Amino acid sequence: MGVNPPGVIAALGRQIRSGEVSAREVADRSLAAAEDLNPQLQAFVVIDHQGAREAADRVDRQLARGIDPGPLAGIPVGVKDIIDMAGHRTECGSPAYANVQPAERDAPVVERLREAGAVIVGKTTTHELACGVESPPASNPWDTGRIPGGSSGGSGAAVSAGITAAALGSDTGGSIRIPASLCGTAGLKGTYGRVPRSGVAALSWSLDHIGPLAPTPADCILVQSVISGIHPSDSTTLADRPPDGYPVSDGGLEGVRLGVIERYRGPLIQPAVSEAFEAAVGVLTHLGAEVIPVEIQELDMVMEVEYAVFSAEGAAYHQRLLAEAPHLIDSSIRTLLATGLMMPSERYLTALRARERIRRGVRESFEANRLTGMVTPTLAATAALKDQDSFDYGGPSEDVISAYVRTTAPWNLTGLPALSVPCGFDTTGLPIGLQVIGPPLAETEISRIGQAYHTAAGWDLVPPISVGGPAS
């Protein structure tokens, strides 16, 4: 691994620990950037000046006494506003939760961030009820007329703009990887059960994952290692050892076998995305990886199964809200949840059986081809305009939601770890993402692959609206 592990967080952590900069100075810079850029980006719904400064001062005091504050000492972080933070309301981006009482305690993931020395700058914008791919009113730092993706769009915008070094998101059908791809950051959804979800407003109990967005795969796996692990408040959490804090790599990928899923090379993809993906596959091959074309017929069922499962489970979670205050829910989300509420039980059970077929098909492909991982474009298209409904691929077209969920949802249904890493730009300068998928518990390995690619490709990912950019 070397003396200095890779990543933005590690570099900033070395500066704080060496005394080159104090945690308080870093927090003040982050808070100032949040205040300065938020009118344009709307990345935060809460900027917690007092809490962030108190946390930073605590880190500085510990360092002065020779006490290790933890692996995220002094690192500014954002937390998606479906996750409980003590003393703050969890509004879930919805008028329905505008007047809820502040949370009495931190969610376990927030507790773990604090214990690791992180400085939480504030709560980030989410698509209403974490059910969507846009996250209004948040804007994309690469073009404020475009969406940052969703439902963790505020987290993606905050990291992309350099306001925070990391942010937590949630992922039910792609909601960490979608904003990561559209905003030019890395984003990691771990194996289902790796991270406790108690203290987090649910959308779909069997599909929801909590995970980080950060500048690089190395940064993501460090945050993932902090928030992972069994917790008594969540019976779905896994007792397996949490992933390593940094991917061990000399930069080469010899011995790695990567399956390229052929269906995602088809006509339903923007030409620039296709070109960037093929170029990324070339880089991975140059690094020593063996690339094997694969096809998984069971993926034909993904969209129907994804919608059936999360609409039924989302409706069950929000049943009381649907009965008492449906007018406070956006009409499109209300319709989706109402459909789930009326879904016959046999349709939900059929979807669960189909889900098992998808899991089996993916598992068999991994085993038959002796794969280390699989790679796809993270998304079929780059960031949509805020009023855009569909993408035209030069003949075939596709609605925005399908374009953003079709390639990401399979890994929620299977519960497999999946990473998005930047892999280039389209002709208008918008970021494109490469997705790396692994077998269960392979977060460290896919992060190693992603970091090797990131280091070799060397993309310069500084958006126009960012800390130190033209807007600031």
C-alpha positions in Angstrom: 0.0 0.0 0.0 2.9 2.4 0.6 3.4 5.1 3.2 0.7 7.4 1.9 -2.6 5.8 0.9 -4.4 7.4 -2.0 -7.4 9.7 -2.0 -8.5 13.2 -1.2 -9.5 12.3 2.3 -6.1 10.7 3.1 -4.3 13.8 1.8 -6.4 16.2 3.8 -6.1 13.9 6.9 -2.3 14.1 6.6 -2.4 17.9 6.5 -4.6 18.0 9.6 -2.6 15.5 11.6 0.7 17.2 10.7 -0.6 20.5 11.9 -0.2 22.1 8.4 -3.9 23.0 8.8 -6.2 22.7 11.8 -9.5 20.8 11.7 -11.2 24.1 12.6 -9.7 25.8 9.6 -10.9 23.0 7.3 -14.4 23.2 8.9 -14.5 27.0 8.5 -13.5 26.7 4.8 -16.2 24.0 4.2 -18.9 26.0 6.0 -18.0 29.2 4.0 -18.1 27.2 0.7 -21.5 25.8 1.7 -22.9 29.3 2.4 -21.3 30.7 -0.8 -22.3 28.0 -3.2 -25.7 26.8 -1.8 -27.7 29.7 -3.4 -26.7 28.2 -6.8 -26.5 24.5 -6.0 -29.1 24.0 -3.2 -27.0 21.1 -2.1 -27.9 21.6 1.6 -31.1 21.9 3.5 -29.2 22.5 6.8 -25.8 24.0 7.3 -24.7 23.2 10.8 -22.2 25.9 11.7 -22.2 25.2 15.5 -22.1 21.4 15.3 -19.3 21.4 12.7 -17.1 23.8 14.6 -17.6 22.0 17.9 -16.6 18.7 16.2 -13.6 20.3 14.5 -12.4 21.9 17.8 -12.8 18.5 19.5 -10.5 16.9 16.8 -7.9 19.7 17.3 -7.9 19.2 21.1 -7.5 15.4 20.7 -4.6 15.8 18.3 -2.9 18.3 20.6 -3.1 15.7 23.4 -1.7 12.9 21.2 -5.1 11.2 21.0 -6.1 9.6 17.7 -9.5 11.1 16.7 -10.1 8.4 14.2 -9.7 7.7 10.5 -11.9 10.6 9.4 -10.3 13.2 11.8 -11.4 16.6 10.7 -12.9 15.5 7.4 -15.9 17.5 6.3 -18.9 15.3 5.5 -22.5 15.8 4.4 -25.4 13.6 5.4 -28.5 13.0 3.3 -31.7 14.4 4.8 -33.4 11.0 5.3 -30.8 10.1 7.9 -31.4 11.1 11.6 -29.0 13.6 13.1 -29.7 14.5 16.8 -31.2 17.9 17.2 -32.2 18.3 13.5 -35.4 17.4 11.7 -35.4 14.6 9.1 -37.6 16.2 6.5 -37.0 13.7 3.6 -37.4 16.5 1.1 -41.2 16.5 1.6 -43.7 19.0 2.9 -45.2 16.0 4.7 -42.2 16.0 7.2 -41.7 19.8 7.4 -43.0 20.0 10.9 -41.6 16.8 12.5 -39.8 17.0 15.8 -36.0 17.0 15.7 -34.4 13.6 16.0 -33.5 12.6 19.5 -30.5 10.6 18.5 -28.1 10.0 15.7 -28.6 7.2 13.3 -25.9 4.5 13.7 -24.1 5.7 10.5 -23.9 9.2 11.9 -22.7 7.9 15.2 -19.9 6.0 13.4 -18.9 9.1 11.4 -18.6 11.1 14.6 -16.7 8.4 16.4 -14.3 8.4 13.4 -13.6 12.1 13.8 -15.7 13.3 10.9 -17.0 16.9 10.9 -20.6 16.9 9.7 -21.2 20.1 7.8 -25.0 19.7 7.3 -27.8 17.7 5.8 -28.0 17.4 2.0 -30.9 17.7 -0.4 -32.8 14.6 -1.3 -35.5 13.8 -3.9 -38.8 13.7 -2.0 -39.1 10.6 0.1 -35.8 9.4 -1.6 -38.1 8.4 -4.5 -36.7 9.9 -7.7 -33.7 10.7 -9.9 -33.6 14.5 -9.9 -33.4 15.9 -6.3 -35.1 19.3 -6.9 -34.2 22.1 -6.2 -30.6 20.9 -6.2 -28.4 21.7 -9.3 -25.5 20.1 -11.0 -22.2 21.9 -10.4 -21.2 21.2 -14.1 -24.3 23.0 -15.4 -26.9 24.5 -13.0 -29.6 24.0 -15.6 -29.2 20.3 -15.2 -30.1 17.8 -12.4 -27.5 16.4 -10.1 -29.3 13.1 -10.1 -31.2 11.5 -7.3 -32.2 10.7 -4.9 -28.9 11.7 -3.2 -28.4 14.7 -5.5 -27.5 17.1 -2.7 -24.7 14.8 -1.6 -23.4 14.5 -5.2 -23.4 18.2 -5.7 -21.7 18.9 -2.3 -18.9 16.5 -3.0 -18.5 17.5 -6.7 -18.3 21.2 -5.8 -15.7 20.5 -3.2 -17.8 21.7 -0.3 -17.3 18.4 1.6 -14.8 15.6 1.1 -17.6 13.0 1.4 -21.3 12.7 1.9 -23.7 9.9 2.7 -26.4 8.9 0.3 -29.0 6.1 0.1 -29.5 3.7 -2.9 -32.7 1.8 -3.6 -32.4 1.6 -7.4 -29.2 3.6 -8.0 -29.5 6.7 -5.9 -25.8 6.8 -4.8 -24.4 5.9 -8.2 -26.7 8.1 -10.3 -25.6 11.4 -8.7 -22.0 10.1 -8.6 -22.0 9.5 -12.4 -23.8 12.8 -13.2 -21.7 14.9 -10.9 -18.3 13.4 -11.6 -17.6 11.8 -8.2 -17.1 8.2 -7.1 -20.0 6.5 -5.3 -20.2 3.1 -3.5 -23.2 1.0 -2.7 -22.0 -1.9 -0.6 -23.3 -5.4 -0.2 -26.9 -5.5 1.2 -26.6 -5.6 5.0 -23.1 -4.1 5.2 -24.3 -0.8 6.7 -27.1 -0.4 9.3 -30.2 1.4 8.1 -31.9 2.1 11.4 -32.5 5.8 11.9 -33.0 6.2 8.2 -36.3 6.8 6.5 -37.0 3.8 4.3 -38.2 3.5 0.8 -37.8 -0.2 0.3 -36.6 -2.3 3.2 -35.2 -5.1 1.0 -33.5 -2.7 -1.6 -32.2 0.2 0.5 -28.5 0.6 1.0 -26.6 3.5 2.7 -23.2 4.4 1.4 -20.7 7.2 0.5 -20.1 9.6 -2.4 -16.5 10.9 -2.5 -13.9 12.1 -5.0 -12.2 8.8 -5.5 -12.8 5.1 -4.9 -10.2 5.1 -2.2 -12.1 7.8 -0.4 -15.3 5.8 -0.7 -13.9 2.6 0.7 -12.5 4.5 3.6 -15.9 6.0 4.5 -17.5 2.6 3.8 -15.2 0.9 6.3 -16.2 3.4 9.0 -19.9 3.0 8.6 -20.0 -0.8 7.9 -20.6 -3.5 10.5 -23.2 -5.3 12.5 -25.4 -3.2 14.7 -28.0 -4.4 17.2 -30.7 -1.9 16.0 -30.7 -3.5 12.5 -31.2 -7.2 12.2 -30.2 -7.2 8.6 -26.6 -6.1 9.2 -23.9 -8.6 8.5 -21.4 -9.9 11.1 -18.7 -10.2 8.5 -15.5 -8.2 8.9 -16.1 -4.6 7.5 -14.2 -3.8 4.3 -10.6 -2.6 4.5 -10.1 1.1 4.8 -8.0 1.4 1.7 -7.7 -0.8 -1.4 -4.3 -2.4 -1.5 -2.9 -2.0 -5.1 0.2 -1.4 -7.0 -1.8 -0.1 -9.9 -1.9 -3.3 -11.9 -4.9 -5.5 -12.5 -3.2 -8.8 -13.5 -5.3 -11.8 -12.6 -8.5 -9.7 -12.6 -11.3 -11.1 -14.8 -14.0 -8.6 -15.7 -17.3 -9.4 -17.4 -18.7 -6.8 -19.7 -22.5 -7.2 -19.8 -23.3 -7.1 -23.6 -26.8 -5.7 -23.3 -25.4 -2.4 -21.9 -23.5 -2.0 -25.2 -26.7 -1.9 -27.2 -28.5 1.0 -28.9 -30.1 2.4 -25.7 -27.1 4.5 -24.8 -25.7 7.9 -25.7 -22.8 7.6 -28.2 -20.5 9.6 -26.0 -21.2 7.3 -23.1 -20.6 4.3 -25.2 -17.3 5.7 -26.4 -16.2 6.6 -22.9 -17.1 3.1 -21.6 -15.2 1.3 -24.4 -12.2 3.6 -23.7 -12.4 2.7 -20.0 -12.5 -1.0 -20.9 -9.4 -0.4 -22.9 -7.6 1.2 -19.9 -8.6 -1.8 -17.7 -7.2 -4.2 -20.3 -4.0 -2.2 -20.5 -3.7 -2.4 -16.7 -3.7 -6.2 -17.0 -7.4 -7.2 -16.5 -8.9 -9.9 -18.7 -12.2 -8.8 -20.2 -14.9 -11.4 -21.0 -18.2 -10.5 -22.7 -21.2 -11.9 -20.8 -24.9 -12.0 -21.2 -27.4 -12.5 -18.4 -30.9 -13.1 -19.8 -32.6 -12.7 -16.4 -31.8 -9.0 -16.5 -34.7 -8.6 -18.9 -36.9 -8.6 -15.9 -35.1 -6.0 -13.9 -37.3 -2.9 -14.4 -40.6 -4.7 -13.7 -39.3 -6.4 -10.7 -37.6 -3.3 -9.2 -40.8 -1.3 -9.5 -43.0 -4.0 -8.1 -40.8 -4.5 -5.0 -40.1 -0.9 -4.1 -43.6 0.4 -4.8 -45.1 -2.3 -2.5 -42.6 -1.9 0.2 -42.6 1.9 -0.1 -46.4 1.9 0.2 -46.2 -0.2 3.3 -43.7 2.2 5.0 -45.7 5.3 4.0 -49.2 3.8 4.5 -50.2 6.1 7.3 -49.0 9.2 5.4 -50.9 8.1 2.3 -54.0 7.7 4.4 -53.7 10.9 6.4 -52.0 13.5 4.2 -51.7 12.3 0.6 -52.0 15.9 -0.6 -48.6 16.6 0.9 -46.8 14.1 -1.4 -45.8 15.0 -5.0 -48.4 13.6 -7.3 -46.1 11.3 -9.3 -44.7 9.7 -6.1 -48.2 9.5 -4.6 -49.4 7.6 -7.6 -46.5 5.2 -7.5 -47.0 4.5 -3.8 -50.8 4.2 -4.2 -50.2 1.6 -6.9 -48.0 -0.3 -4.5 -50.7 0.0 -1.8 -53.3 -1.6 -4.1 -50.9 -4.3 -5.5 -52.2 -7.8 -5.0 -50.0 -9.8 -2.7 -49.5 -12.5 -5.4 -47.9 -9.9 -7.7 -45.4 -8.9 -5.0 -44.6 -12.5 -4.3 -44.2 -13.1 -8.0 -41.7 -10.2 -8.1 -39.8 -11.8 -5.2 -39.6 -15.1 -7.1 -38.4 -13.3 -10.2 -35.8 -11.4 -8.1 -34.4 -14.8 -7.0 -34.1 -15.8 -10.7 -32.1 -12.6 -11.4 -29.9 -13.3 -8.4 -29.3 -16.8 -9.6 -28.5 -15.7 -13.2 -26.0 -13.2 -12.0 -24.4 -15.6 -9.6 -24.1 -18.3 -12.2 -22.4 -15.8 -14.6 -19.9 -14.9 -11.9 -19.2 -18.6 -11.3 -19.2 -19.9 -14.9 -16.9 -17.2 -16.1 -14.7 -17.1 -12.9 -15.2 -13.3 -12.7 -13.6 -10.9 -10.2 -16.2 -8.4 -11.2 -18.4 -7.0 -13.9 -18.3 -3.6 -15.6 -21.0 -1.5 -17.3 -21.6 2.2 -18.0 -23.0 3.5 -14.7 -25.8 5.2 -16.7 -27.0 5.2 -20.3 -26.9 9.1 -20.4 -25.4 12.1 -18.8 -27.1 14.8 -16.8 -30.6 15.8 -18.0 -31.9 19.3 -18.2 -34.3 20.1 -15.3 -37.3 20.0 -17.6 -36.2 17.0 -19.7 -38.4 14.0 -19.8 -36.5 11.6 -22.2 -33.3 10.9 -24.1 -33.2 10.5 -27.8 -30.4 8.0 -28.7 -30.6 8.8 -32.4 -33.5 6.6 -33.2 -34.7 4.8 -30.1 -35.6 7.0 -27.0 -36.0 6.3 -23.3 -37.5 8.2 -20.4 -35.0 9.8 -18.0 -35.9 7.5 -15.0 -35.4 4.3 -17.0 -32.1 5.6 -18.5 -30.8 6.1 -15.0 -32.2 3.0 -13.3 -31.9 0.3 -15.9 -28.1 -0.2 -15.4 -28.1 0.4 -11.6 -31.2 -1.4 -10.2 -29.9 -5.0 -10.9 -27.4 -4.6 -8.1 -30.0 -3.5 -5.6 -32.1 -6.5 -6.5 -29.1 -8.8 -6.1 -27.7 -6.9 -3.1 -24.2 -6.9 -4.7 -21.6 -4.2 -4.2 -21.4 -1.6 -7.0 -19.1 1.3 -7.5 -19.3 4.3 -9.9 -16.1 6.0 -10.9 -15.7 8.9 -13.4 -14.6 7.8 -16.9 -14.8 10.8 -19.1 -17.1 13.5 -20.5 -19.6 13.9 -23.2 -19.3 16.5 -26.0 -20.8 19.2 -23.8 -18.4 18.5 -20.9 -20.7 16.6 -18.7 -19.3 13.7 -16.6 -19.8 10.0 -17.5 -19.5 7.1 -15.0 -18.0 3.6 -15.2 -19.7 1.0 -12.9 -17.8 -1.9 -11.3 -19.9 -4.7 -9.7 -18.5 -7.4 -7.4 -19.7 -10.6 -5.8 -20.9 -10.4 -2.2 -18.6 -8.6 0.3 -16.2 -7.5 -2.4 -16.2 -3.8 -1.7 -12.5 -3.7 -1.2 -11.8 -5.5 -4.5 -14.0 -3.4 -6.7 -12.6 -0.2 -5.0 -9.1 -1.5 -5.8 -10.2 -1.9 -9.5 -11.9 1.5 -9.5 -8.9 3.2 -7.9 -6.5 1.6 -10.4 -8.6 2.8 -13.2 -9.0 6.3 -11.6 -5.2 6.7 -11.2 -4.4 5.5 -14.7 -7.1 7.6 -16.4 -6.3 10.8 -14.4 -9.4 12.7 -15.3 -9.4 16.4 -14.2 -12.8 16.7 -12.4 -13.2 20.3 -11.4 -16.6 21.6 -12.3 -17.2 25.3 -13.1 -19.1 25.8 -9.9 -16.8 24.6 -7.1 -14.6 25.7 -4.3 -11.9 27.9 -5.8 -13.7 27.9 -9.2 -15.2 30.9 -11.0 -18.3 30.9 -8.9 -16.5 31.3 -5.6 
